[in-house]
Amino acid sequence: MESPKTLLEAIQYFSDEQVCIDAVAMMRWPVAMMRWPLGVRCGYCDADKPYYLETQKRWKCRSCRKQFSVKVNSIFEDSPISLKKWLPALWLLVNCKNGVSSYEIARDLGVTQKSAWFMLQRLRLALRARDLASRWAAAKAEQLR
């Protein structure tokens, strides 16, 4: 299935945990999914070529032997909220023309308003950081011309 076009499609699309893991991995690891240009790297020691534990849906580092998920070193880290809720919230945030409130997220995704506010704060921070990084890169490219 291609990217969801409606909220209902987004909720259905992101209802499978493996789809959520793959989507976050694609956002984070550009080559071997998307985070670092060199592929998946350990979230603790930054070593390359960890192996994937399919039954646990995590990676394990060959160097430090620690396990890590796609949530490590991201806005999703230390959050008890599952990716099944985070990704539809992100979809709502980037697809609503007039913005979205924490009350709307709470109502649509079945979380408390406090949790929805927390999610929106982290998502907005990440989107702002990505926007600033792309603007900085564009400015650097302009200086090099």
DSSP file with accessible surface (Angstrom, degrees, kcal/mol):
  #  RESIDUE AA STRUCTURE BP1 BP2  ACC     N-H-->O    O-->H-N    N-H-->O    O-->H-N    TCO  KAPPA ALPHA  PHI   PSI    X-CA   Y-CA   Z-CA
    1    1 A M              0   0  146      0, 0.0     2,-0.0     0, 0.0     0, 0.0   0.000 360.0 360.0 360.0 139.4    0.0    0.0    0.0
    2    2 A E        -     0   0  137      1,-0.2     3,-0.1     0, 0.0     0, 0.0  -0.171 360.0 -52.0 -79.7-177.0    1.2    3.5   -0.8
    3    3 A S        -     0   0   80      1,-0.1    -1,-0.2     2,-0.1     7,-0.1  -0.238  69.0 -99.2 -61.9 144.1    1.1    6.3    1.8
    4    4 A P        -     0   0   11      0, 0.0    -1,-0.1     0, 0.0     3,-0.1  -0.306  28.1-167.1 -67.2 145.3   -2.3    6.9    3.4
    5    5 A K        +     0   0  127     -3,-0.1     2,-0.3     1,-0.1    -2,-0.1   0.669  70.0  37.5-104.1 -24.6   -4.5    9.6    2.1
    6    6 A T  S  > S-     0   0   66      1,-0.1     4,-2.4     0, 0.0     5,-0.2  -0.836  84.5-110.1-124.5 166.2   -7.1    9.8    4.9
    7    7 A L  H  > S+     0   0   45     -2,-0.3     4,-2.8     2,-0.2     5,-0.2   0.915 119.3  53.1 -61.5 -41.6   -7.0    9.5    8.7
    8    8 A L  H  > S+     0   0  112      1,-0.2     4,-2.4     2,-0.2    -1,-0.2   0.931 110.3  47.0 -61.2 -43.9   -8.9    6.2    8.5
    9    9 A E  H  > S+     0   0   65      1,-0.2     4,-3.0     2,-0.2    -1,-0.2   0.892 111.5  52.1 -63.3 -39.3   -6.3    4.9    6.0
   10   10 A A  H  X S+     0   0    0     -4,-2.4     4,-2.5     2,-0.2    -2,-0.2   0.927 110.4  47.2 -64.1 -44.2   -3.4    6.1    8.2
   11   11 A I  H  < S+     0   0   64     -4,-2.8    -2,-0.2     1,-0.2    -1,-0.2   0.924 116.2  44.5 -64.6 -42.1   -4.8    4.4   11.3
   12   12 A Q  H >< S+     0   0  118     -4,-2.4     3,-1.1    -5,-0.2     4,-0.3   0.917 113.9  50.1 -67.1 -42.4   -5.4    1.2    9.4
   13   13 A Y  H >< S+     0   0   69     -4,-3.0     3,-0.7     1,-0.2    -2,-0.2   0.913 115.1  42.3 -63.1 -42.9   -2.0    1.4    7.7
   14   14 A F  T 3< S+     0   0   21     -4,-2.5    -1,-0.2     1,-0.2    -2,-0.2   0.242  87.1  94.8 -91.9  16.1   -0.1    2.0   11.0
   15   15 A S  T <   +     0   0   70     -3,-1.1     2,-0.5    -4,-0.1    -1,-0.2   0.725  69.9  78.6 -78.7 -18.2   -2.1   -0.6   13.0
   16   16 A D  S <> S-     0   0   84     -3,-0.7     4,-1.9    -4,-0.3     3,-0.2  -0.793  75.2-146.8 -92.6 126.0    0.6   -3.3   12.3
   17   17 A E  H  > S+     0   0   91     -2,-0.5     4,-2.6     1,-0.2     5,-0.2   0.872  97.7  54.0 -61.6 -37.3    3.6   -2.9   14.6
   18   18 A Q  H  > S+     0   0   51      1,-0.2     4,-2.7     2,-0.2    -1,-0.2   0.892 106.3  52.3 -67.3 -35.5    6.1   -4.1   11.9
   19   19 A V  H  > S+     0   0   35      2,-0.2     4,-2.5     1,-0.2    -1,-0.2   0.921 110.5  49.2 -63.5 -41.1    4.8   -1.5    9.4
   20   20 A C  H  X S+     0   0    0     -4,-1.9     4,-2.6     2,-0.2     5,-0.3   0.923 111.2  48.7 -63.6 -45.5    5.4    1.2   12.1
   21   21 A I  H  X S+     0   0   10     -4,-2.6     4,-2.7     1,-0.2    -2,-0.2   0.933 113.0  47.8 -60.8 -44.8    8.9   -0.1   12.8
   22   22 A D  H  X S+     0   0   67     -4,-2.7     4,-2.4     2,-0.2    -1,-0.2   0.897 111.3  50.9 -63.9 -39.2    9.7   -0.1    9.1
   23   23 A A  H  X S+     0   0   24     -4,-2.5     4,-1.6     2,-0.2    -2,-0.2   0.929 113.0  44.4 -65.8 -44.1    8.3    3.4    8.6
   24   24 A V  H  X S+     0   0    0     -4,-2.6     4,-1.9     2,-0.2    -2,-0.2   0.915 112.6  52.6 -67.0 -39.6   10.3    4.8   11.4
   25   25 A A  H  X S+     0   0    0     -4,-2.7     4,-3.2    -5,-0.3    -2,-0.2   0.911 107.3  52.3 -62.1 -38.9   13.4    3.0   10.2
   26   26 A M  H  < S+     0   0  102     -4,-2.4    -1,-0.2     1,-0.2    -2,-0.2   0.853 110.6  48.3 -65.3 -33.3   12.8    4.5    6.7
   27   27 A M  H  < S+     0   0   63     -4,-1.6    -1,-0.2    -5,-0.1    -2,-0.2   0.824 121.9  34.8 -72.7 -31.1   12.7    7.9    8.3
   28   28 A R  H  < S+     0   0   29     -4,-1.9    -2,-0.2     1,-0.2    -3,-0.2   0.796 116.8  45.2 -96.2 -34.9   15.9    7.3   10.3
   29   29 A W     <  -     0   0    0      5,-4.8    -1,-0.2    -4,-3.2     6,-0.1  -0.826  60.5-171.1-120.3  96.2   18.2    5.2    8.2
   30   30 A P  S    S+     0   0   65      0, 0.0     3,-0.2     0, 0.0     4,-0.2   0.824  82.0  26.9 -59.1 -36.5   18.5    6.3    4.6
   31   31 A V  S    S+     0   0  107      5,-0.8     2,-1.2     1,-0.2    -2,-0.1   0.933 132.5  28.3 -92.1 -70.0   20.4    3.4    3.2
   32   32 A A  S    S-     0   0   47      4,-0.3     2,-0.5    -7,-0.0     8,-0.2  -0.292 153.5 -46.3 -89.6  45.3   19.7    0.3    5.2
   33   33 A M  S    S-     0   0   57     -2,-1.2    -7,-0.1    -3,-0.2    -8,-0.1  -0.916 102.0 -69.3 121.8 -80.2   16.4    1.8    6.0
   34   34 A M  S    S+     0   0   71     -2,-0.5    -5,-4.8    -4,-0.2    -8,-0.1   0.558  90.4  89.2-178.1  34.6   17.2    5.4    6.9
   35   35 A R  S    S+     0   0   49      1,-0.3    -6,-0.5    -6,-0.1     5,-0.1   0.958  92.6  26.3-104.4 -54.9   19.0    7.1    9.9
   36   36 A W  S >  S-     0   0   48      3,-0.3     3,-2.0     1,-0.1    -5,-0.8  -0.861  77.3-122.5-109.7 151.1   22.6    7.3    9.1
   37   37 A P  T 3  S+     0   0   99      0, 0.0     3,-0.1     0, 0.0    -1,-0.1   0.774 113.4  55.0 -63.7 -20.5   24.1    7.4    5.6
   38   38 A L  T 3  S-     0   0  135      1,-0.3     2,-0.2    -7,-0.1    -9,-0.0   0.362 117.6-107.2 -93.6   5.4   26.1    4.3    6.3
   39   39 A G  S <  S-     0   0    3     -3,-2.0    -1,-0.3     9,-0.1    -3,-0.3  -0.551  70.1  -4.5 102.2-167.8   23.0    2.2    7.4
   40   40 A V        -     0   0   15     -8,-0.2     9,-1.0    -2,-0.2     2,-0.3  -0.379  66.3-176.0 -66.2 133.5   21.8    1.0   10.8
   41   41 A R  B     -A   48   0A  40      7,-0.2     7,-0.2     8,-0.1     6,-0.1  -0.929  35.2 -86.8-128.8 155.6   24.2    1.9   13.6
   42   42 A C     >  -     0   0    1      5,-3.0     4,-0.9    -2,-0.3    25,-0.1  -0.339  27.5-142.2 -62.5 136.2   24.1    1.0   17.3
   43   43 A G  T  4 S+     0   0    8      2,-0.1    -1,-0.1     1,-0.1    24,-0.0   0.588  97.1  36.4 -75.3  -9.8   22.1    3.5   19.3
   44   44 A Y  T  4 S+     0   0  116     22,-0.1    -1,-0.1     3,-0.1    -2,-0.0   0.826 132.8  15.5-108.6 -51.8   24.6    3.2   22.2
   45   45 A C  T  4 S-     0   0   59      2,-0.1    -2,-0.1     0, 0.0    -3,-0.0   0.421  90.9-125.8-109.0  -1.0   28.2    2.8   20.9
   46   46 A D     <  +     0   0   82     -4,-0.9    -3,-0.1     1,-0.2     2,-0.1   0.681  54.4 154.5  66.0  19.5   27.6    3.9   17.2
   47   47 A A        -     0   0   18      1,-0.1    -5,-3.0    -6,-0.1    -1,-0.2  -0.431  38.4-123.0 -73.8 153.0   29.1    0.7   15.9
   48   48 A D  B    S+A   41   0A  84     -7,-0.2    14,-0.3     1,-0.2    -7,-0.2  -0.498  76.4  34.9 -96.1 168.3   27.9   -0.4   12.4
   49   49 A K        +     0   0  149     -9,-1.0    -1,-0.2    -2,-0.2    -8,-0.1   0.890  64.1 173.8  60.4  51.6   26.3   -3.6   11.2
   50   50 A P        -     0   0   18      0, 0.0     2,-0.3     0, 0.0    11,-0.2  -0.417  29.7-119.9 -73.0 162.8   24.1   -4.7   14.1
   51   51 A Y  E     -B   60   0B  63      9,-2.3     9,-2.8    -2,-0.1     2,-0.4  -0.795  19.5-116.8-108.1 154.6   21.9   -7.7   13.4
   52   52 A Y  E     -B   59   0B  68     -2,-0.3     2,-0.8     7,-0.2     7,-0.3  -0.727  12.0-152.6 -95.4 131.3   18.1   -7.7   13.6
   53   53 A L  E  >> -B   58   0B  36      5,-3.6     5,-1.4    -2,-0.4     4,-1.3  -0.871  11.2-169.3 -99.4  99.7   16.2   -9.9   16.1
   54   54 A E  T  45S+     0   0  158     -2,-0.8     3,-0.2     1,-0.2    -1,-0.2   0.864  81.1  54.2 -62.6 -38.5   12.9  -10.6   14.3
   55   55 A T  T  45S+     0   0  135      1,-0.2    -1,-0.2     2,-0.1    -2,-0.0   0.837 119.6  33.4 -67.7 -30.2   11.1  -12.1   17.3
   56   56 A Q  T  45S-     0   0   99     -3,-0.5    -1,-0.2     2,-0.2    -2,-0.2   0.482 101.4-130.8-100.8  -7.8   11.9   -9.1   19.5
   57   57 A K  T  <5S+     0   0   65     -4,-1.3     2,-0.3     1,-0.2    -3,-0.2   0.913  70.8 106.7  56.3  46.5   11.7   -6.5   16.7
   58   58 A R  E   < -B   53   0B  94     -5,-1.4    -5,-3.6    11,-0.1     2,-0.3  -0.922  67.2-118.2-142.0 167.0   15.0   -5.0   17.8
   59   59 A W  E     -BC  52  68B  12      9,-3.3     9,-2.6    -2,-0.3     2,-0.4  -0.776  19.9-149.3-104.4 157.0   18.6   -4.8   16.7
   60   60 A K  E     -BC  51  67B  45     -9,-2.8    -9,-2.3    -2,-0.3     2,-0.2  -0.995  16.2-127.6-129.5 130.8   21.5   -6.2   18.7
   61   61 A C     >  -     0   0    1      5,-2.6     4,-0.6    -2,-0.4   -12,-0.1  -0.536   3.5-150.6 -77.3 138.5   25.0   -4.6   18.5
   62   62 A R  T  4 S+     0   0  149    -14,-0.3    -1,-0.1    -2,-0.2   -13,-0.1   0.747  94.6  43.7 -77.6 -22.9   27.9   -6.9   17.7
   63   63 A S  T  4 S+     0   0   85    -15,-0.1    -1,-0.1     3,-0.1    -2,-0.0   0.960 128.3  19.0 -86.9 -62.1   30.3   -4.7   19.7
   64   64 A C  T  4 S-     0   0   46      2,-0.1    -2,-0.1     1,-0.0     3,-0.1   0.540  91.6-135.0 -91.2  -8.2   28.6   -3.7   22.9
   65   65 A R     <  +     0   0  138     -4,-0.6     2,-0.2     1,-0.2    -3,-0.1   0.599  56.4 139.5  67.0  13.5   26.0   -6.5   22.8
   66   66 A K        -     0   0  114     -6,-0.0    -5,-2.6     1,-0.0     2,-0.3  -0.616  48.8-130.3 -87.5 150.3   23.2   -4.2   23.7
   67   67 A Q  E     +C   60   0B  63     -2,-0.2     2,-0.3    -7,-0.2    -7,-0.2  -0.749  28.7 176.5 -96.8 146.7   19.8   -4.3   22.1
   68   68 A F  E     -C   59   0B   0     -9,-2.6    -9,-3.3    -2,-0.3     2,-0.2  -0.993  15.2-150.6-148.5 153.4   18.1   -1.3   20.7
   69   69 A S    >   -     0   0   23     -2,-0.3     3,-1.3   -11,-0.2   -11,-0.1  -0.556  43.3 -90.8-111.9-178.1   14.9   -0.4   18.8
   70   70 A V  T 3  S+     0   0    4      1,-0.2     6,-0.2    -2,-0.2     7,-0.1   0.694 121.0  67.6 -68.2 -15.7   14.0    2.3   16.3
   71   71 A K  T >  S+     0   0   44      5,-0.1     3,-1.2     4,-0.1     6,-0.4   0.736  73.7 107.9 -76.2 -21.6   12.9    4.4   19.3
   72   72 A V  T <  S+     0   0   10     -3,-1.3     3,-0.1     1,-0.3     4,-0.1  -0.308  91.7   3.2 -63.7 135.3   16.5    4.8   20.7
   73   73 A N  T 3  S+     0   0   89      1,-0.2     2,-0.3     2,-0.1    -1,-0.3   0.862 114.3  99.8  57.3  39.8   17.9    8.3   20.2
   74   74 A S  S X  S-     0   0   29     -3,-1.2     3,-1.4     1,-0.0    -1,-0.2  -0.851  93.1 -92.3-138.8 179.2   14.7    9.6   18.7
   75   75 A I  T 3  S+     0   0   40     -2,-0.3    -4,-0.1     1,-0.3    47,-0.1   0.705 122.7  60.4 -68.0 -17.1   11.7   11.6   19.8
   76   76 A F  T >  S+     0   0   12     -6,-0.2     3,-1.4    -5,-0.2    -1,-0.3   0.576  78.5 117.4 -85.9 -10.0    9.9    8.3   20.5
   77   77 A E  T <  S+     0   0   56     -3,-1.4    -5,-0.1    -6,-0.4    -7,-0.0  -0.270  80.5  10.1 -63.6 144.0   12.5    7.3   23.1
   78   78 A D  T 3  S+     0   0  144      1,-0.2    -1,-0.3     2,-0.0    -2,-0.0   0.700  96.8 129.3  61.8  21.4   11.3    6.8   26.7
   79   79 A S    <   -     0   0   10     -3,-1.4    -1,-0.2     2,-0.1    -8,-0.0  -0.927  50.3-158.8-107.4 126.7    7.7    7.1   25.6
   80   80 A P        +     0   0  129      0, 0.0     2,-0.3     0, 0.0    -1,-0.1   0.627  67.2 103.8 -75.3  -8.9    5.2    4.4   26.7
   81   81 A I  S    S-     0   0   21      1,-0.1    -2,-0.1    -5,-0.1    30,-0.0  -0.554  76.2-122.8 -75.7 131.6    3.0    5.4   23.8
   82   82 A S    >>  -     0   0   50     -2,-0.3     4,-1.8     1,-0.1     3,-1.8  -0.276  16.4-114.1 -74.5 160.8    3.3    2.9   21.0
   83   83 A L  H 3> S+     0   0   13      1,-0.3     4,-2.3     2,-0.2    -1,-0.1   0.756 113.2  73.3 -64.0 -21.9    4.3    3.8   17.4
   84   84 A K  H 34 S+     0   0   95      1,-0.2    -1,-0.3     2,-0.2   -70,-0.1   0.738 107.5  33.9 -64.2 -21.6    0.8    2.8   16.4
   85   85 A K  H <> S+     0   0   71     -3,-1.8     4,-1.5     2,-0.1    -2,-0.2   0.764 114.9  56.8 -98.5 -36.6   -0.3    6.1   18.0
   86   86 A W  H  X S+     0   0    0     -4,-1.8     4,-2.3     1,-0.2    -2,-0.2   0.914 104.9  50.1 -62.9 -45.6    2.7    8.2   17.2
   87   87 A L  H  X S+     0   0    5     -4,-2.3     4,-2.6     2,-0.2    -1,-0.2   0.910 109.8  47.5 -71.2 -40.6    2.6    7.8   13.4
   88   88 A P  H  > S+     0   0    1      0, 0.0     4,-2.7     0, 0.0    -1,-0.2   0.891 111.9  53.3 -63.3 -33.1   -1.1    8.6   12.9
   89   89 A A  H  X S+     0   0    0     -4,-1.5     4,-2.5     2,-0.2    -2,-0.2   0.923 109.9  47.1 -64.4 -42.2   -0.5   11.7   15.1
   90   90 A L  H  X S+     0   0   31     -4,-2.3     4,-2.3     2,-0.2     5,-0.2   0.917 110.8  52.4 -63.1 -42.2    2.4   12.7   12.8
   91   91 A W  H  X S+     0   0   39     -4,-2.6     4,-1.5     1,-0.2    -2,-0.2   0.930 110.9  47.3 -59.2 -45.8    0.2   12.1    9.8
   92   92 A L  H  X S+     0   0    5     -4,-2.7     4,-1.5     1,-0.2    -1,-0.2   0.918 110.8  52.3 -61.1 -44.4   -2.4   14.4   11.3
   93   93 A L  H  < S+     0   0   24     -4,-2.5    -2,-0.2     1,-0.2    -1,-0.2   0.905 115.5  38.4 -61.6 -42.9    0.1   17.1   12.1
   94   94 A V  H  < S+     0   0   83     -4,-2.3    -1,-0.2     1,-0.2    -2,-0.2   0.675 119.7  46.3 -86.3 -13.3    1.6   17.3    8.6
   95   95 A N  H  < S+     0   0   86     -4,-1.5     2,-0.6    -5,-0.2    -2,-0.2   0.547  86.4  92.1-106.9  -8.8   -1.6   16.8    6.7
   96   96 A C    ><  -     0   0   40     -4,-1.5     3,-1.3     1,-0.2     4,-0.1  -0.792  61.1-155.0 -89.7 121.0   -4.0   19.2    8.5
   97   97 A K  T 3  S+     0   0  202     -2,-0.6    -1,-0.2     1,-0.3     3,-0.1   0.877  92.8  40.7 -60.3 -43.1   -3.9   22.6    6.8
   98   98 A N  T 3  S-     0   0  166      1,-0.3    -1,-0.3     0, 0.0    -2,-0.0   0.223 117.4-108.1 -94.6  15.0   -5.0   24.6    9.8
   99   99 A G    <   -     0   0   39     -3,-1.3     2,-0.4    -6,-0.1    -1,-0.3  -0.180  31.7 -98.9  83.5 177.8   -3.0   22.7   12.3
  100  100 A V        -     0   0    9     -3,-0.1     2,-0.2    -4,-0.1    -7,-0.0  -0.995  24.2-138.7-141.4 142.0   -4.2   20.2   14.9
  101  101 A S     >  -     0   0   55     -2,-0.4     4,-2.2     1,-0.1     5,-0.2  -0.606  26.0-115.6 -98.2 163.1   -4.8   20.6   18.6
  102  102 A S  H  > S+     0   0   13      1,-0.2     4,-2.6    -2,-0.2     5,-0.2   0.842 116.9  57.8 -66.1 -30.0   -4.0   18.2   21.4
  103  103 A Y  H  > S+     0   0  151      2,-0.2     4,-2.4     1,-0.2    -1,-0.2   0.903 106.5  48.3 -64.7 -41.1   -7.7   17.7   22.0
  104  104 A E  H  > S+     0   0   56      2,-0.2     4,-2.8     1,-0.2     5,-0.2   0.923 112.3  47.8 -65.8 -44.2   -8.2   16.6   18.4
  105  105 A I  H  X S+     0   0    0     -4,-2.2     4,-2.6     2,-0.2     6,-0.3   0.933 112.3  50.5 -60.8 -44.7   -5.3   14.1   18.6
  106  106 A A  H  X>S+     0   0   14     -4,-2.6     4,-1.4     1,-0.2     5,-1.0   0.929 114.2  43.7 -59.7 -45.7   -6.7   12.8   22.0
  107  107 A R  H  <5S+     0   0  174     -4,-2.4    -2,-0.2     1,-0.2    -1,-0.2   0.926 117.6  44.2 -67.0 -43.7  -10.1   12.3   20.5
  108  108 A D  H  <5S+     0   0   54     -4,-2.8    -2,-0.2     1,-0.2    -1,-0.2   0.839 123.4  33.1 -73.0 -34.6   -9.0   10.8   17.2
  109  109 A L  H  <5S-     0   0   14     -4,-2.6    -1,-0.2    -5,-0.2    -2,-0.2   0.481 103.9-117.5-105.3  -5.2   -6.4    8.4   18.7
  110  110 A G  T  <5S+     0   0   62     -4,-1.4     2,-0.3    -5,-0.3    -3,-0.2   0.883  70.4 124.0  73.3  37.3   -7.9    7.5   22.0
  111  111 A V      < -     0   0   30     -5,-1.0    -1,-0.3    -6,-0.3    -2,-0.1  -0.779  67.8 -88.8-117.6 168.6   -5.2    8.9   24.3
  112  112 A T     >  -     0   0   86     -2,-0.3     4,-2.5     1,-0.1     5,-0.2  -0.371  34.9-115.4 -72.2 160.9   -5.4   11.4   27.0
  113  113 A Q  H  > S+     0   0   70      1,-0.2     4,-2.6     2,-0.2     5,-0.2   0.885 117.6  55.5 -65.0 -34.4   -5.2   15.1   26.2
  114  114 A K  H  > S+     0   0  167      2,-0.2     4,-2.2     1,-0.2    -1,-0.2   0.924 109.4  45.7 -64.1 -43.0   -2.0   15.3   28.3
  115  115 A S  H  > S+     0   0   39      2,-0.2     4,-2.7     1,-0.2    -1,-0.2   0.899 112.1  51.7 -65.8 -40.6   -0.4   12.5   26.2
  116  116 A A  H  X S+     0   0    0     -4,-2.5     4,-2.6     2,-0.2    -2,-0.2   0.903 109.2  49.9 -63.0 -40.9   -1.6   14.1   23.0
  117  117 A W  H  X S+     0   0  136     -4,-2.6     4,-2.3     2,-0.2    -2,-0.2   0.931 110.9  49.8 -61.9 -45.0    0.0   17.4   24.1
  118  118 A F  H  X S+     0   0   65     -4,-2.2     4,-2.1     1,-0.2    -2,-0.2   0.923 111.6  48.6 -58.3 -46.2    3.3   15.6   24.9
  119  119 A M  H  X S+     0   0    0     -4,-2.7     4,-2.7     1,-0.2     5,-0.2   0.930 111.2  49.3 -61.9 -45.9    3.2   13.9   21.5
  120  120 A L  H  X S+     0   0    1     -4,-2.6     4,-2.8     1,-0.2     5,-0.3   0.881 108.4  53.7 -63.5 -38.1    2.6   17.1   19.6
  121  121 A Q  H  X S+     0   0   78     -4,-2.3     4,-2.1     1,-0.2    -1,-0.2   0.942 113.0  42.8 -61.0 -47.0    5.4   18.9   21.5
  122  122 A R  H  X S+     0   0   67     -4,-2.1     4,-2.3     2,-0.2    -2,-0.2   0.907 115.1  49.2 -66.7 -42.1    7.9   16.3   20.5
  123  123 A L  H  X S+     0   0    1     -4,-2.7     4,-2.6     2,-0.2     5,-0.2   0.925 112.3  47.6 -64.2 -44.1    6.6   16.0   16.9
  124  124 A R  H  X S+     0   0   81     -4,-2.8     4,-2.6    -5,-0.2     5,-0.2   0.898 110.9  52.1 -64.3 -39.4    6.7   19.8   16.4
  125  125 A L  H  X S+     0   0  105     -4,-2.1     4,-2.5    -5,-0.3    -1,-0.2   0.930 111.5  46.7 -61.5 -44.1   10.2   20.0   17.9
  126  126 A A  H  X S+     0   0   33     -4,-2.3     4,-2.4     2,-0.2    -2,-0.2   0.911 113.4  47.9 -66.1 -42.0   11.4   17.3   15.5
  127  127 A L  H  X S+     0   0   65     -4,-2.6     4,-2.3     2,-0.2    -1,-0.2   0.896 112.5  49.4 -66.5 -38.1    9.8   18.9   12.5
  128  128 A R  H  X S+     0   0  138     -4,-2.6     4,-2.8     2,-0.2    -2,-0.2   0.919 111.2  49.4 -65.4 -43.1   11.2   22.3   13.4
  129  129 A A  H  X S+     0   0   58     -4,-2.5     4,-2.4     2,-0.2    -2,-0.2   0.914 111.9  48.3 -63.6 -40.8   14.7   20.8   13.8
  130  130 A R  H  X S+     0   0  154     -4,-2.4     4,-2.3     2,-0.2    -1,-0.2   0.912 112.2  49.5 -65.9 -40.0   14.5   19.0   10.4
  131  131 A D  H  X S+     0   0   67     -4,-2.3     4,-2.4     2,-0.2    -2,-0.2   0.927 111.9  47.6 -64.7 -44.3   13.3   22.3    8.8
  132  132 A L  H  X S+     0   0  101     -4,-2.8     4,-2.6     1,-0.2    -2,-0.2   0.901 111.2  51.7 -63.9 -39.5   16.2   24.3   10.4
  133  133 A A  H  X S+     0   0   60     -4,-2.4     4,-2.4     2,-0.2    -2,-0.2   0.918 111.1  46.8 -64.1 -41.4   18.7   21.6    9.3
  134  134 A S  H  X S+     0   0   65     -4,-2.3     4,-2.2     2,-0.2    -2,-0.2   0.895 113.0  49.4 -69.4 -36.6   17.4   21.7    5.7
  135  135 A R  H  X S+     0   0  158     -4,-2.4     4,-2.4     2,-0.2    -2,-0.2   0.902 111.0  50.1 -65.5 -40.2   17.5   25.6    5.7
  136  136 A W  H  X S+     0   0  172     -4,-2.6     4,-2.4     2,-0.2    -2,-0.2   0.926 111.0  48.9 -63.6 -43.2   21.0   25.5    7.1
  137  137 A A  H  X S+     0   0   52     -4,-2.4     4,-2.4     1,-0.2    -2,-0.2   0.906 111.3  50.0 -63.8 -39.1   22.1   23.1    4.4
  138  138 A A  H  X S+     0   0   61     -4,-2.2     4,-2.1     2,-0.2    -1,-0.2   0.907 110.7  49.5 -66.6 -39.6   20.5   25.2    1.7
  139  139 A A  H  X S+     0   0   49     -4,-2.4     4,-2.0     2,-0.2    -2,-0.2   0.902 110.9  49.8 -65.3 -40.8   22.3   28.3    3.1
  140  140 A K  H  X S+     0   0   93     -4,-2.4     4,-1.6     2,-0.2    -2,-0.2   0.917 110.6  49.9 -63.3 -42.5   25.6   26.5    3.1
  141  141 A A  H  X S+     0   0   46     -4,-2.4     4,-0.8     1,-0.2    -1,-0.2   0.884 109.5  51.7 -63.3 -38.5   25.0   25.3   -0.5
  142  142 A E  H >< S+     0   0  117     -4,-2.1     3,-0.5     1,-0.2    -1,-0.2   0.884 107.7  52.2 -66.1 -37.5   24.2   28.9   -1.5
  143  143 A Q  H 3< S+     0   0  140     -4,-2.0    -1,-0.2     1,-0.2    -2,-0.2   0.848 105.5  55.6 -66.9 -32.0   27.5   30.2    0.1
  144  144 A L  H 3<        0   0  151     -4,-1.6    -1,-0.2    -5,-0.1    -2,-0.2   0.693 360.0 360.0 -75.8 -17.7   29.5   27.6   -1.8
  145  145 A R    <<        0   0  220     -4,-0.8    -3,-0.1    -3,-0.5    -4,-0.0  -0.062 360.0 360.0 -72.9 360.0   28.2   28.8   -5.2
